[in-house]
Amino acid sequence: MPKVVGVRFDKANKVYFFDPSGFEELQAGDHVVVDTARGRELGTVASAPHEVSNAEVVGKLKPVVRRAESWDLIQAETFAGKEAEALEAGRTLVRQASLPMKVVRAEYSFDGSRLTFYFTSDKRVDFRNLVRDLAKTFHTRIELRQIGVRDEAKLMGGVGRCGRPLCCGSWLCEFMPVSIKMAKQQDLPLNPTEISGICGRLLCCLSYENDFYSEVKQRLPKLGRTVTTAQGKGRVISYDVFKETLRVELESEVIIEINASELLDRGERPAPPAAPTPQQIAAPAGHHEGQSPSRKRRKKKRSQQPPSEGGAAAS
């Protein structure tokens, strides 16, 4: 089993595995410099060196280069302070080039060797000339990355309709698939403005309680079903998933609230099919009750006989 160390590059970003050879004493919270596909990056140890299964490691592990020094942290802080200015300058160049793109964020690498601009656009953008202009302005390596609206919300941050910081910007490391079926499962209004986040997509939190709703609803009778209670038979008109209670309208038009477990204790399950009677077992399928097969054959034979000699045929 390979030994890895988990490193995170931002507060709410995914944890990546690296080879900790020579740095087995690393602890969570330590700062390290690692090799990545984009070059050297400054990251924070999220999990100390530990063994994982082979299935959890994709490709060859890149190494931890060294522990971050004080100068690395000072550089990272210095260049982070220049990002707002770089963002404004980048937006100005985009406007001058009349490109259909929205620059969301500018991000320096920890040593200033690379400046990345994140942008959104509804169409493909030819930004080759823009890259040359940006390189002349900032005198460093330039990267432009197109992102989606959910990634934009994650980078920009903000406050959700719940009044708390966005999950994606504060702790959610990866986006989970969300479907309209989850909103239906939780009996939420299907109004897009009610179930969409500031990114315009379905709320990520729709997936948090979906499994719970699915499990409980399997134990509850469906709306409109007739059930038997201690007060008599009635029809289910609503239910509370968290309390697992039902509101039942009795035949007397009185509405009561009961616990769903009471119905289960009383055997409220689909009734099994009724056993066939002895007469149904004896009579072949398709024969009328009270009429024997021999009588039917005689009746059919008489109807097929030709008219008697001298008689008139039926019209």
KEKE-3310 file (N, C-alpha, C; in steps of 0.2 Angstrom, whole numbers, plus 5000, padded with zeros to 4 digits):
npx = (5004:5003:5011:5006:5004:4992:4988:4982:4977:4969:4957:4944:4946:4949:4958:4974:4985:5002:5019:5027:5040:5055:5050:5042:5038:5029:5015:4997:4993:5005:5016:5020:5031:5027:5028:5018:5007:5006:5017:5028:5020:5013:5007:4995:4997:4985:4982:4992:5006:5001:4995:4987:4975:4979:4969:4965:4975:4979:4988:5006:5013:5018:5032:5035:5043:5050:5049:5040:5047:5050:5052:5045:5032:5031:5033:5022:5011:5014:5012:4999:4993:4994:4984:4971:4974:4979:4968:4959:4967:4967:4954:4952:4959:4953:4940:4945:4949:4937:4931:4920:4919:4920:4930:4934:4943:4960:4975:4990:5005:5014:5027:5026:5029:5020:5004:4987:4972:4955:4940:4923:4912:4900:4903:4916:4932:4944:4958:4972:4979:4976:4983:4996:4996:4993:5005:5015:5011:5012:5024:5026:5023:5008:4992:4976:4960:4945:4930:4915:4898:4896:4909:4912:4905:4910:4923:4921:4913:4901:4884:4872:4854:4850:4857:4869:4887:4892:4891:4900:4910:4916:4917:4914:4922:4921:4909:4893:4882:4866:4849:4832:4824:4827:4822:4808:4807:4808:4797:4797:4794:4793:4798:4810:4817:4816:4823:4835:4853:4864:4872:4864:4861:4854:4852:4865:4863:4851:4855:4859:4850:4843:4844:4839:4825:4821:4822:4814:4801:4799:4794:4782:4764:4757:4751:4734:4730:4720:4719:4719:4715:4715:4703:4696:4693:4702:4708:4725:4731:4742:4759:4772:4789:4800:4795:4789:4775:4757:4743:4727:4711:4696:4682:4672:4674:4683:4699:4714:4730:4742:4755:4766:4771:4761:4752:4759:4761:4748:4747:4746:4748:4750:4736:4736:4733:4717:4713:4708:4692:4684:4675:4680:4693:4689:4681:4686:4695:4687:4674:4657:4649:4639:4636:4639:4653:4649:4636:4637:4644:4634:4625:4632:4633:4620:4618:4625:4620:4613:4598:4583:4576:4565:4563:4564:4579:4587:4586)
npy = (4994:5011:5025:5041:5059:5071:5086:5102:5116:5127:5134:5128:5118:5103:5089:5083:5070:5067:5061:5058:5055:5056:5066:5061:5065:5076:5086:5089:5105:5110:5119:5116:5115:5109:5098:5100:5098:5110:5116:5122:5123:5131:5123:5117:5105:5093:5081:5070:5060:5044:5027:5022:5013:5005:5009:5022:5030:5039:5038:5042:5047:5064:5072:5079:5093:5102:5108:5123:5138:5153:5164:5159:5160:5174:5179:5173:5180:5193:5193:5189:5201:5209:5204:5210:5222:5217:5210:5220:5227:5217:5215:5228:5227:5216:5223:5233:5224:5220:5207:5193:5189:5186:5191:5184:5181:5185:5176:5174:5163:5156:5161:5171:5168:5164:5170:5168:5170:5168:5165:5167:5162:5162:5157:5150:5158:5167:5171:5174:5185:5193:5186:5189:5203:5204:5197:5207:5217:5212:5205:5191:5173:5169:5163:5158:5153:5145:5144:5137:5142:5138:5136:5149:5155:5149:5154:5167:5168:5172:5175:5163:5159:5155:5163:5160:5159:5153:5136:5130:5139:5139:5127:5115:5104:5097:5097:5090:5080:5086:5085:5088:5079:5077:5089:5086:5075:5080:5087:5101:5117:5119:5130:5139:5150:5147:5136:5137:5142:5156:5155:5151:5138:5122:5121:5116:5110:5103:5090:5085:5080:5071:5057:5054:5058:5049:5037:5038:5040:5028:5021:5027:5028:5032:5048:5051:5038:5025:5021:5012:5017:5019:5026:5023:5021:5031:5044:5048:5064:5072:5073:5072:5072:5072:5071:5059:5058:5057:5065:5062:5061:5056:5046:5052:5065:5071:5077:5070:5068:5056:5044:5037:5024:5018:5014:5004:4995:4990:4983:4989:4986:4981:4971:4953:4944:4937:4920:4907:4901:4884:4882:4890:4884:4871:4874:4877:4890:4903:4898:4900:4903:4890:4884:4870:4862:4853:4856:4868:4864:4856:4866:4874:4865:4863:4876:4876:4867:4863:4871:4862:4850:4858:4868:4886:4896:4905:4922)
npz = (5000:4995:5003:5007:5008:5012:5003:5003:4993:4994:5005:5004:4995:4985:4992:4988:4984:4988:4987:5002:5004:5014:5021:5032:5045:5044:5049:5050:5045:5042:5031:5014:5000:4984:4969:4955:4941:4936:4939:4953:4969:4983:4997:5010:5023:5024:5029:5038:5034:5028:5025:5010:4999:4984:4974:4977:4973:4959:4944:4944:4960:4964:4971:4988:4989:4998:5015:5018:5019:5029:5020:5009:5013:5016:5003:4996:5003:4999:4985:4985:4989:4978:4969:4968:4961:4949:4944:4941:4931:4921:4918:4912:4900:4894:4891:4882:4872:4868:4871:4873:4888:4905:4918:4932:4943:4948:4951:4959:4958:4972:4972:4962:4949:4940:4934:4935:4927:4930:4921:4915:4901:4888:4876:4865:4866:4858:4864:4862:4858:4869:4879:4876:4878:4892:4897:4893:4901:4914:4915:4917:4918:4910:4912:4907:4912:4909:4918:4925:4931:4944:4949:4948:4958:4969:4969:4970:4982:4995:5002:5006:5003:5015:5024:5028:5025:5008:5005:4995:4995:5008:5014:5006:4997:4984:4970:4971:4962:4958:4957:4949:4954:4967:4974:4972:4979:4992:4993:4989:4983:4965:4959:4951:4956:4970:4973:4968:4968:4971:4960:4950:4948:4953:4971:4981:4993:4992:4991:5003:5013:5006:5005:5018:5017:5007:5013:5024:5018:5012:5022:5025:5022:5006:5000:5000:5002:5009:5026:5042:5058:5076:5078:5067:5049:5037:5026:5021:5022:5023:5029:5041:5038:5047:5060:5057:5057:5053:5045:5046:5037:5044:5040:5045:5043:5052:5056:5061:5070:5069:5074:5063:5065:5072:5063:5056:5066:5067:5056:5043:5028:5011:5006:5004:4989:4987:4991:4979:4977:4980:4969:4959:4957:4952:4940:4923:4916:4908:4906:4909:4925:4932:4920:4911:4902:4892:4889:4883:4871:4865:4863:4854:4843:4839:4834:4822:4814:4797:4790:4791:4779:4767:4775:4779:4778:4791:4791)
capx = (5000:5007:5011:5004:5002:4986:4989:4976:4980:4965:4953:4938:4948:4950:4964:4978:4990:5009:5024:5030:5047:5060:5046:5037:5036:5024:5009:4992:4994:5012:5016:5025:5031:5026:5028:5012:5007:5006:5024:5028:5015:5013:5001:4995:4996:4978:4982:4999:5008:4997:4994:4980:4974:4981:4964:4965:4980:4979:4995:5012:5013:5023:5035:5035:5050:5053:5045:5040:5051:5047:5052:5040:5026:5031:5032:5015:5007:5015:5009:4992:4991:4994:4979:4966:4976:4980:4961:4957:4970:4965:4947:4952:4962:4947:4936:4948:4949:4930:4930:4914:4921:4920:4936:4932:4948:4967:4978:4997:5008:5017:5033:5025:5031:5014:4998:4981:4965:4949:4935:4917:4910:4895:4905:4923:4935:4951:4962:4979:4981:4975:4988:5002:4995:4994:5012:5018:5009:5014:5031:5027:5019:5001:4987:4969:4956:4938:4926:4908:4895:4897:4915:4913:4902:4915:4929:4919:4910:4895:4880:4866:4847:4850:4860:4876:4892:4891:4895:4906:4916:4918:4919:4912:4928:4919:4902:4890:4877:4860:4844:4826:4820:4828:4817:4802:4807:4808:4791:4799:4791:4797:4799:4817:4819:4815:4827:4842:4857:4866:4875:4858:4860:4850:4855:4869:4860:4846:4857:4861:4844:4839:4844:4834:4819:4820:4822:4808:4795:4797:4790:4776:4759:4757:4745:4727:4729:4715:4722:4715:4717:4711:4697:4692:4697:4703:4713:4731:4731:4748:4763:4778:4794:4805:4792:4786:4768:4752:4737:4722:4704:4692:4676:4667:4677:4687:4706:4718:4737:4745:4762:4766:4772:4755:4749:4763:4760:4742:4747:4744:4752:4745:4733:4738:4727:4712:4713:4703:4686:4684:4672:4685:4698:4686:4679:4691:4695:4683:4667:4652:4647:4632:4635:4644:4656:4645:4630:4640:4646:4628:4622:4636:4632:4614:4618:4629:4616:4609:4591:4579:4573:4559:4562:4567:4585:4586:4589)
capy = (5000:5017:5030:5048:5065:5075:5093:5106:5122:5133:5132:5123:5114:5096:5086:5080:5066:5068:5057:5061:5052:5061:5071:5057:5069:5081:5086:5093:5112:5112:5122:5113:5116:5102:5098:5099:5098:5117:5119:5121:5126:5131:5120:5116:5098:5092:5074:5068:5054:5038:5022:5021:5008:5007:5012:5029:5034:5039:5040:5042:5052:5069:5072:5085:5096:5104:5112:5130:5143:5159:5168:5157:5163:5181:5180:5172:5185:5199:5193:5189:5208:5212:5201:5214:5226:5213:5208:5226:5228:5212:5217:5233:5224:5213:5228:5236:5220:5218:5200:5191:5185:5190:5189:5183:5182:5184:5172:5173:5158:5159:5165:5176:5165:5163:5173:5164:5173:5164:5169:5164:5165:5158:5154:5150:5164:5167:5176:5173:5192:5195:5183:5193:5210:5203:5196:5213:5221:5209:5202:5185:5169:5171:5157:5159:5147:5146:5140:5137:5147:5135:5138:5156:5156:5146:5158:5174:5168:5176:5172:5160:5161:5153:5168:5158:5159:5148:5130:5129:5144:5139:5120:5110:5103:5095:5098:5084:5080:5088:5084:5091:5074:5078:5094:5083:5070:5083:5091:5108:5120:5118:5137:5139:5155:5145:5130:5139:5146:5162:5153:5150:5131:5119:5122:5110:5107:5098:5083:5084:5077:5067:5050:5053:5058:5043:5031:5038:5040:5021:5018:5030:5027:5038:5053:5048:5031:5024:5018:5011:5020:5017:5030:5021:5022:5038:5045:5052:5070:5075:5069:5076:5067:5072:5068:5053:5058:5058:5069:5058:5063:5051:5045:5057:5071:5073:5076:5068:5067:5050:5042:5032:5018:5015:5010:4998:4990:4988:4979:4993:4984:4979:4965:4948:4942:4932:4913:4905:4896:4878:4882:4893:4879:4866:4877:4879:4897:4905:4895:4903:4899:4887:4881:4865:4862:4848:4860:4873:4861:4854:4872:4877:4861:4865:4882:4875:4862:4866:4871:4855:4850:4861:4874:4892:4898:4911:4928)
capz = (5000:4995:5008:5004:5012:5009:5003:5000:4991:4996:5011:5002:4989:4985:4995:4983:4987:4986:4990:5007:5006:5017:5026:5036:5051:5042:5052:5048:5046:5040:5024:5010:4993:4981:4962:4952:4934:4934:4942:4960:4972:4990:5000:5017:5024:5027:5032:5039:5030:5030:5019:5007:4995:4977:4970:4979:4969:4951:4941:4948:4965:4963:4977:4992:4987:5004:5019:5016:5023:5031:5014:5005:5016:5015:4995:4995:5005:4995:4979:4986:4990:4971:4965:4966:4956:4943:4942:4938:4925:4917:4916:4908:4894:4891:4888:4876:4866:4866:4871:4877:4893:4912:4922:4939:4948:4946:4956:4958:4962:4978:4970:4957:4943:4936:4935:4932:4926:4929:4918:4912:4895:4885:4870:4864:4866:4856:4869:4861:4859:4876:4883:4874:4881:4899:4898:4892:4907:4921:4915:4920:4914:4910:4911:4907:4913:4909:4923:4925:4935:4950:4951:4949:4965:4974:4969:4973:4989:4996:5007:5003:5005:5022:5028:5030:5019:5003:5006:4991:4996:5015:5016:5001:4992:4978:4969:4970:4957:4961:4951:4951:4958:4974:4976:4972:4985:4998:4993:4989:4977:4960:4957:4950:4961:4977:4974:4965:4972:4968:4954:4945:4947:4959:4977:4983:5000:4991:4991:5010:5016:5001:5007:5024:5014:5003:5018:5028:5014:5010:5028:5026:5017:5001:5001:4997:5004:5015:5032:5048:5064:5082:5078:5061:5043:5035:5021:5022:5018:5024:5033:5043:5037:5052:5065:5055:5059:5048:5046:5042:5037:5045:5036:5049:5041:5057:5055:5067:5068:5072:5073:5057:5068:5075:5057:5055:5071:5066:5050:5037:5023:5005:5007:4999:4985:4990:4989:4975:4980:4977:4962:4954:4955:4948:4934:4919:4914:4902:4906:4913:4931:4931:4913:4910:4895:4888:4887:4878:4865:4862:4860:4848:4838:4836:4830:4816:4809:4792:4791:4789:4772:4766:4780:4777:4781:4794:4787)
cpx = (5004:5006:5010:5003:4997:4988:4983:4979:4975:4960:4947:4940:4949:4957:4968:4983:4997:5013:5028:5037:5052:5056:5040:5034:5031:5018:5004:4993:5001:5011:5022:5025:5031:5026:5021:5012:5007:5013:5024:5023:5016:5007:5001:4993:4989:4978:4989:5000:5004:4997:4987:4980:4977:4975:4963:4970:4980:4985:5000:5012:5019:5026:5034:5042:5053:5047:5045:5043:5048:5047:5047:5033:5025:5030:5024:5010:5008:5012:5001:4989:4990:4988:4974:4968:4977:4973:4958:4960:4968:4958:4947:4955:4957:4942:4939:4948:4942:4928:4924:4916:4921:4925:4934:4937:4955:4971:4986:5000:5012:5023:5032:5027:5026:5008:4992:4975:4960:4943:4929:4915:4905:4897:4913:4926:4942:4955:4969:4982:4981:4981:4995:5002:4996:5001:5016:5017:5012:5021:5031:5023:5012:4997:4980:4965:4949:4934:4919:4905:4896:4904:4916:4910:4907:4921:4927:4916:4904:4891:4874:4860:4846:4853:4867:4881:4891:4895:4901:4912:4919:4920:4918:4918:4926:4911:4899:4884:4870:4855:4837:4822:4821:4823:4810:4801:4806:4802:4792:4795:4796:4799:4807:4820:4820:4821:4834:4846:4859:4870:4870:4857:4856:4855:4859:4866:4854:4848:4859:4856:4841:4838:4839:4827:4817:4818:4815:4801:4794:4793:4783:4771:4759:4751:4739:4726:4724:4719:4717:4718:4713:4704:4693:4696:4697:4708:4718:4731:4737:4752:4769:4784:4799:4802:4789:4778:4763:4746:4732:4715:4700:4686:4671:4669:4681:4694:4710:4725:4739:4752:4761:4767:4766:4751:4753:4762:4753:4741:4745:4749:4748:4743:4735:4732:4723:4713:4707:4698:4687:4681:4676:4690:4695:4684:4685:4690:4691:4676:4663:4650:4640:4631:4640:4647:4652:4639:4632:4641:4639:4625:4625:4634:4625:4614:4621:4626:4613:4602:4588:4576:4566:4558:4566:4574:4584:4589:4594)
cpy = (5006:5022:5037:5053:5069:5082:5097:5113:5128:5130:5127:5120:5107:5094:5082:5076:5067:5062:5060:5058:5057:5066:5067:5060:5074:5080:5090:5100:5114:5114:5118:5116:5109:5103:5096:5099:5105:5120:5118:5126:5126:5128:5119:5108:5097:5085:5072:5061:5048:5033:5022:5015:5010:5010:5019:5033:5033:5042:5039:5048:5057:5070:5079:5087:5098:5107:5119:5134:5149:5164:5166:5160:5170:5183:5179:5177:5192:5199:5192:5196:5211:5209:5205:5219:5223:5211:5214:5228:5223:5213:5223:5231:5220:5217:5231:5231:5217:5211:5198:5186:5190:5187:5189:5184:5181:5181:5172:5167:5161:5163:5170:5174:5164:5167:5170:5169:5168:5168:5164:5167:5160:5155:5153:5156:5163:5173:5176:5180:5195:5193:5187:5200:5209:5201:5202:5217:5219:5206:5196:5180:5169:5164:5160:5153:5148:5141:5141:5141:5144:5137:5145:5158:5154:5151:5165:5174:5172:5173:5169:5162:5159:5158:5166:5159:5153:5142:5129:5133:5143:5132:5114:5109:5101:5096:5091:5085:5081:5088:5087:5086:5074:5083:5090:5078:5073:5088:5099:5111:5120:5124:5137:5144:5152:5139:5131:5143:5152:5161:5152:5142:5128:5120:5115:5107:5103:5091:5081:5079:5072:5060:5049:5053:5052:5037:5032:5037:5033:5018:5021:5029:5033:5042:5050:5041:5030:5019:5017:5013:5017:5021:5028:5022:5029:5038:5050:5058:5074:5071:5074:5071:5067:5069:5061:5052:5059:5062:5065:5061:5057:5051:5050:5064:5075:5072:5075:5067:5061:5049:5037:5025:5014:5011:5004:4993:4987:4984:4982:4991:4981:4972:4960:4946:4936:4925:4911:4900:4890:4878:4885:4888:4874:4868:4879:4886:4898:4902:4899:4899:4896:4884:4876:4865:4858:4852:4865:4870:4859:4861:4875:4872:4862:4871:4881:4870:4866:4866:4864:4856:4853:4867:4880:4894:4904:4917:4932)
cpz = (5000:5001:5005:5010:5008:5009:5000:4998:4992:5002:5009:4996:4990:4988:4989:4987:4984:4990:4995:5009:5008:5021:5029:5042:5050:5046:5049:5050:5044:5033:5021:5003:4989:4973:4960:4945:4932:4936:4950:4964:4980:4993:5007:5018:5027:5031:5033:5035:5032:5024:5016:5002:4988:4973:4971:4975:4962:4948:4946:4953:4963:4970:4981:4991:4994:5009:5017:5021:5024:5025:5010:5007:5015:5007:4994:4997:5001:4989:4979:4986:4983:4967:4963:4961:4949:4940:4938:4931:4919:4914:4911:4901:4890:4888:4882:4870:4864:4866:4875:4883:4900:4916:4929:4944:4945:4952:4954:4961:4968:4977:4965:4950:4938:4938:4931:4932:4925:4926:4916:4905:4892:4879:4870:4863:4863:4859:4868:4861:4866:4880:4882:4878:4889:4901:4898:4898:4913:4921:4918:4916:4915:4908:4911:4907:4913:4914:4922:4931:4943:4953:4952:4956:4970:4975:4972:4980:4989:5001:5003:5006:5012:5027:5030:5024:5014:5005:5002:4992:5003:5017:5011:4996:4985:4977:4968:4965:4961:4955:4954:4955:4965:4977:4976:4978:4991:4998:4993:4983:4971:4956:4957:4955:4968:4978:4970:4969:4968:4961:4948:4944:4954:4965:4979:4989:4998:4992:4999:5014:5012:5003:5013:5021:5011:5008:5022:5024:5012:5016:5028:5020:5012:5002:4997:4999:5010:5020:5037:5054:5070:5082:5071:5055:5041:5029:5023:5018:5018:5029:5035:5043:5043:5058:5064:5058:5053:5050:5042:5043:5038:5040:5039:5047:5047:5055:5061:5065:5072:5070:5068:5060:5071:5069:5056:5060:5070:5059:5044:5032:5017:5007:5002:4995:4988:4987:4985:4979:4977:4970:4957:4952:4951:4941:4929:4917:4908:4902:4911:4919:4930:4924:4912:4903:4890:4885:4882:4871:4861:4859:4854:4842:4834:4831:4823:4811:4804:4793:4788:4782:4771:4770:4777:4781:4785:4791:4791)
residu = (MET:PRO:LYS:VAL:VAL:GLY:VAL:ARG:PHE:ASP:LYS:ALA:ASN:LYS:VAL:TYR:PHE:PHE:ASP:PRO:SER:GLY:PHE:GLU:GLU:LEU:GLN:ALA:GLY:ASP:HIS:VAL:VAL:VAL:ASP:THR:ALA:ARG:GLY:ARG:GLU:LEU:GLY:THR:VAL:ALA:SER:ALA:PRO:HIS:GLU:VAL:SER:ASN:ALA:GLU:VAL:VAL:GLY:LYS:LEU:LYS:PRO:VAL:VAL:ARG:ARG:ALA:GLU:SER:TRP:ASP:LEU:ILE:GLN:ALA:GLU:THR:PHE:ALA:GLY:LYS:GLU:ALA:GLU:ALA:LEU:GLU:ALA:GLY:ARG:THR:LEU:VAL:ARG:GLN:ALA:SER:LEU:PRO:MET:LYS:VAL:VAL:ARG:ALA:GLU:TYR:SER:PHE:ASP:GLY:SER:ARG:LEU:THR:PHE:TYR:PHE:THR:SER:ASP:LYS:ARG:VAL:ASP:PHE:ARG:ASN:LEU:VAL:ARG:ASP:LEU:ALA:LYS:THR:PHE:HIS:THR:ARG:ILE:GLU:LEU:ARG:GLN:ILE:GLY:VAL:ARG:ASP:GLU:ALA:LYS:LEU:MET:GLY:GLY:VAL:GLY:ARG:CYS:GLY:ARG:PRO:LEU:CYS:CYS:GLY:SER:TRP:LEU:CYS:GLU:PHE:MET:PRO:VAL:SER:ILE:LYS:MET:ALA:LYS:GLN:GLN:ASP:LEU:PRO:LEU:ASN:PRO:THR:GLU:ILE:SER:GLY:ILE:CYS:GLY:ARG:LEU:LEU:CYS:CYS:LEU:SER:TYR:GLU:ASN:ASP:PHE:TYR:SER:GLU:VAL:LYS:GLN:ARG:LEU:PRO:LYS:LEU:GLY:ARG:THR:VAL:THR:THR:ALA:GLN:GLY:LYS:GLY:ARG:VAL:ILE:SER:TYR:ASP:VAL:PHE:LYS:GLU:THR:LEU:ARG:VAL:GLU:LEU:GLU:SER:GLU:VAL:ILE:ILE:GLU:ILE:ASN:ALA:SER:GLU:LEU:LEU:ASP:ARG:GLY:GLU:ARG:PRO:ALA:PRO:PRO:ALA:ALA:PRO:THR:PRO:GLN:GLN:ILE:ALA:ALA:PRO:ALA:GLY:HIS:HIS:GLU:GLY:GLN:SER:PRO:SER:ARG:LYS:ARG:ARG:LYS:LYS:LYS:ARG:SER:GLN:GLN:PRO:PRO:SER:GLU:GLY:GLY:ALA:ALA:ALA:SER)
# end
